[in-house]
Amino acid sequence: MNNHLVLQTDFGKSDGAVSAMYGVALSVHPALPIFDLTHDISPFNIWEGSYRLFQTIKYWPEGTVFVSVVDPGVGSDRLSIVVQTETNQYIVTPDNGTITHIKQNFGIKEVRMIDESKNRLPFSGESYTFHGRDVYAYTGARLASRVITYEEVGPTVPVESLVELPIFEVEIDNNTIIGNIDILDVRFGNLWTNIDKSLFNQLSNRYGDFFEVIIDRKGSKVYKSTMKYGRSFADSELGDPLLYVNSLDKIGVALNQESFAEKFKIGTGAEWKIKIRKTN
C-alpha cells in the first residue's frame, strides 16, 4: 500500500508548476494519493514553510511523505535532503531551515542527502531551477510509493549539521511573558505566537482578565493596548482586541471580525516580539 504524499510550495497555482509536480509523482505511481498542504507560502519565506509543516504534520499518519519546496537558493550548493522525523514521517526539502520547527518540536531521527544520480527525474535535462519537480516530487513519490526505501535516498547526513533558523525562546518574568509572533492565521489576520498555553497559565490568569499587550519589531514599538483574555471570539465585541488560545494550544491575538495584522501592519518571524503583562 502506498503512503500519502503531501505537497507544500511557494509557487501558487497561477501557472503549471504545481501541476507538473503532480504529473511527475503520478508518473512514478498512478495510484499514489497526493494532497496539498499549501502552495500559498509567501515567496521565499522559509520561516513560514517551516511553521506550516509544524502546524500540520502531527495530524498525518506515520509514513506520510511531505515535499516542501521554498527554495530561494535553488541551484546553489545547498543540500537536497530527506528527513525522517521521530514520529516516523518524511520531509523532502532543501536544507535551508525548512525543518527548524519540526526539529525543535518533534525531533529528527535521521537525515539523508538525495543522491541525484539515482533519484532525479529521467531526461529532466540540464535545468537547475526546478528541483521541486525534478528532484523533490520525484524522490518523494518514489519513497511514498515504496519504489525506493529510505536507505536508497542517499548517504546519511549528521542531524546536527542541518541549517536552522533562529528561534526566540519564551521568557517569563513575574507577571510578564515575552514571546515571538510566529505566523498569521492568514485568512482572518490573527497573530499566532510561540507562547504555549501552559506557559501563559503561569501568569495565574482566568478568562475575562485584562492584559497589556506590546508588539515590537527589532526593538521599535509597533502596537500597545490593553485587551481581554477570552475563551472564544464570542467573549468580545465586534472590532475589539482579544487574547485567545488557538488550535495549536498557543496564544493568539485577534480583532473580532477584523484583521489584526492588516490594521496594525504586523508581520511574523524572529524579529517580531510580543510582550504580555497582566494588569489585574
Secondary structure, DSSP 8 states (H G I E B T S, - for coil): ----EEEEES--SSSSHHHHHHHHHHHH-TT--EEEEES---TT-HHHHHHHHHHHGGGS-TT-EEEEE--TTTTSS--EEEEEETTS-EEEEESSSTTHHHHHHT-EEEEEE--TTTSS-TT-TT--S-HIIIIIIHHHHHHHTTSS-GGGS--EE-GGGS--------EEETTEEEEEEEEEETTTTEEEEEEEHHHHGGG---TT-EEEEEEEETTEEEEEEEEEE-SSGGGS-TT-EEEEE-TTSEEEEEETTB-HHHHHT---STTEEEEEEE--
